[in-house]
Amino acid sequence: MTDAPTKPTKPTLITVDVGNNPARCRMLIYHKGLEEQIDLKTPGDFGGTSSASYRALNPQGKIPVLLLPDGTAFFEAVSRATALPPAAALRGRV
Ligand SMILES: N[C@@H](CCC(=O)N[C@@H](CS)C(=O)NCC(=O)O)C(=O)O
């Protein structure tokens, strides 16, 4: 599937089941109890890591990416971890 919105209704973590960087972000979501506030998608939902639409979100083609409802994409660990709780706050909870 390649038609996931690049301005999603909820903050969205683009992740995969295997990999330490995506796992760290999911762990933070579970630790903070943010499962209802942040959707999980895969790079495949955006055409795969080599696709133009994924590279528009992360020019490095790496995983994960945190995508906000306004279309802002965070793709490095520190900025992503910093943005996760505020992103959830946009949905009314931290
Ligand atoms: N510095 C990046 C590293 C991200 C990274 O290396 N992710 C790995 C998964 S753990 C990845 O995308 N591997 C696939 C590839 O390099 O093509 C970050 O903090 O997000």
The ligand as a MOL file (V3000), in Angstrom:
LIG
                    3D

  0  0  0     0  0            999 V3000
M  V30 BEGIN CTAB
M  V30 COUNTS 20 19 0 0 0
M  V30 BEGIN ATOM
M  V30 1 N 20.4760 8.0430 13.0740 0
M  V30 2 C 19.2550 7.4180 12.6050 0
M  V30 3 C 19.5260 5.9460 12.3280 0
M  V30 4 C 18.3130 5.2200 11.7930 0
M  V30 5 C 18.6840 3.8440 11.2990 0
M  V30 6 O 19.8490 3.5200 11.0240 0
M  V30 7 N 17.6560 2.9900 11.1610 0
M  V30 8 C 17.8810 1.6600 10.6480 0
M  V30 9 C 16.9830 0.6670 11.3840 0
M  V30 10 S 17.4780 0.4830 13.0720 0
M  V30 11 C 17.5380 1.6250 9.1820 0
M  V30 12 O 16.7740 2.4490 8.7000 0
M  V30 13 N 18.0980 0.6540 8.4480 0
M  V30 14 C 17.7650 0.4580 7.0650 0
M  V30 15 C 18.7550 1.1130 6.1360 0
M  V30 16 O 19.7580 1.6870 6.5990 0
M  V30 17 O 18.4960 1.0510 4.9230 0
M  V30 18 C 18.1540 7.6100 13.6480 0
M  V30 19 O 18.4790 7.9460 14.7720 0
M  V30 20 O 16.9820 7.4540 13.3320 0
M  V30 END ATOM
M  V30 BEGIN BOND
M  V30 1 1 1 2
M  V30 2 1 2 3
M  V30 3 1 2 18
M  V30 4 1 3 4
M  V30 5 1 4 5
M  V30 6 2 5 6
M  V30 7 1 5 7
M  V30 8 1 7 8
M  V30 9 1 8 9
M  V30 10 1 8 11
M  V30 11 1 9 10
M  V30 12 2 11 12
M  V30 13 1 11 13
M  V30 14 1 13 14
M  V30 15 1 14 15
M  V30 16 2 15 16
M  V30 17 1 15 17
M  V30 18 2 18 19
M  V30 19 1 18 20
M  V30 END BOND
M  V30 END CTAB
M  END
